[in-house]
Amino acid sequence: MAAKPPRMLPEAWHPLLARPPLAGLLGQPLVDRALSEMHRLLPPRVALHSLRTFLLADAHARVRGLDCDRAGLLAAAAFHDTGLTAHAPRVPGGFPCRSAALLDRFLAAEQVDRDRRDALTRAVREHLRPLPSRTAGAEARLLHFGAWLDVTGRGARHVPGERRRLSDLAPTPWFAVTFSARVAVCGLRRALPYPSGPAR
């Protein structure tokens, strides 16, 4: 699967792609192809949420001095909500499990080894839990932190001001409310309902 150069990704992404933690990963094949797949699979506002999720997770890792698979974490963030789309396979366990199945398919195509795939797909499967599992690895804990902080604000004290900075760079007004409503509908419809065309 061909990756799009960063300059060909949506203009709304550019302020986030320019942030050092993301900019430093661009050019790695796994990262570039994950971003291209995210662009293909996700509605614009959900894609921005996914980028912010990674950046918040990465900020938390830096504050706490956690080592992690940063390229893998970006891929997990890129895919963590893809199970809400019509592209997702029909697997049991709700949209996080569908997202994990899509990520696993992507990582297998990228010839990522099984241990790494297992860690990253587990992170995606478990990101919606109220609290991360005690046995979860660093990538699972970080993805959980970033996704919940972006949507709900939970954990903001650990990375003061970062959520606001990222929201100012890539705003998605009322995202938390509209996204939560769409996720609830998705429980019935499987695919995420969203308006076509540019993000509003």
N, C-alpha and C positions, 0 to 999 in steps of 0.2 A: 504494500500500500504506500503510495507516494505521500510525502509530507509537504505541506505548504510552507514556504519561507515565512517567517514571522511577519514581514511587511505585508503579506497577502492575507493575513488573518484580519478579522473585523477591526475597524478603527477604534471602536469602543474598548477593545482589549488593550490597545497600545500603552495606555498609562500604567496598567498592571504588568504587562510584559516587560516594561522598562524598569520595574523595581528590581534592585540588585539580586535578590534571591531567585527570581524567575529569569532575569536576563542572563544570569550566570549558567543556567541550565540549557538555554537555547542553543541549538546546534547538535545536541545529543540526539541520535536517531530515535530512541524511545520517547523522548520528550516531544520532539517535533511531530512525530506521528500521533502521539496521544492528543496533542493540541488539535491536529487536523481532524481526528476522529471526533473530538468534542465539538468542534465547529459543525461537523456533518450531523451529529446526533442530537444536539441539545438546542432548545429555544435560546434566544440571545440572553435573556435575563438569568436563566439558570446557568448558562455558561459563565457569566460574570460571577455568579455565586460560587461556582466551582473554582475559579481563579482566586477569588478572595479566600475561599476555604484553604487552599494550599498556602497562601501567603500568611494567613493567621496561624496555621499549623506550624509553618516554618519559623515564624517569629517566636512561638511558644518553645519550640525545640532549642532555639538559640538562647533564649532567656534561661532555660533550665539546663543548658549544656548537654542536651540529648543527642546522641548519634542516631542517625536514621538513614534509610535508603531514600535520598532526596528525589532522585529521578523517579523511583518507584512511587513515592508519596505523591508526586505530581500526577503520575498516571492514575493512581487511585482516586485522587481528587477530581480528575477529568471525567472519570467513569462513574463516580459514586451515585449520581442521579440519573444515569442513562436508562435504568430500569423503568423509569416513568414514561418512556417513549414507546412508540409502536414498533421500534426496531428490536425491542427486548425479546429474548426467547421466553417461552412459557415454562417456567420452573416454579416449584412450590416455594413458599417462604416470603412472598411479598416483593415489593420493588427492590429492596436492598439485595435480595438474592438474585433477582433478574439482572441488576447492575453488576453484581459479582460475576455472573455467568458471561456477560458481555466483556468484562475486563479480562477474564480468564482466556476467552477466545482470542482477544487482542494480544495478550502476553504470549500465548502459545505461538501465534503467528510471528511474533518478534523473537521467538526461540529463547524466551526467558526460562530459566531452570525452575523445576517444580517447587523447591523450597521457597524461592522468592515469590513465585506465583501464589503459593498458599498463604504467605504472610500478607500479600497485598489484597487478595480476594477476601481474606478474613476481615481485613480492615473495612472493606466496602460492605460486606454482609452485616457487620456489627455497628455501623456508624449511627444507626437510628436508635440504638438502645439508650435508655436514660443515663446509664453509666457504662463506661467500658469494662469489659471483663477483666478480672484480676490477672488472668493469664495472657491477656492481649499483649502483643509486641508493641514496639515504639510506634510503628506506622499506624497501627489501629488506634492507639491512644491519641496520636496527633491528629489523624483525620477526624476522629470523633470530636476533639476539642475545636478544630477549625470550623467544622460544619455547624455545630451547635452555637458557637460564638457568632458566626455570621448571621444566622437566622434569628437567634433568640437573645443574643447579648450575654449569654451565660459564660462566665470565665473572663470577662473583660479586664478584671483587675490584674490578671497575670501578664497582660500585654497592654498597658495603659495607652489609650488614644489610638491604637492601631486599627481597630474596627472603624472608627470615624474617618481616619486618614484614607483607608481603602475605599470606604463608601463615598467619600468626596471625589476620589479619582475615577470611580466607576459606579455612579449612582444608579440604583434601581428602587425608586420610591415605592413604598408600601410592599416591598418584596416579601417580607415575612408573612404578612396577612394573606396576600394573594397566593403565595407558594403553598402555605399550609392548607388553604382551601382547595387548591388544585390537587395536592397530595391526597386529601380526603376523598375527592371525587375519583381519583385514580384507583382507590380501593375497589371501586365499582366498575370503572371503565377500562382499567389497565393502562391505557395510554394517557399521557399527560395532556389535558386540554389547554391550549394556549392560542392566542390570536396569531395568525400568520402575519408576516411582514416585520418591520423593524420593531425593536423593543420600545415600549412606551414608559 
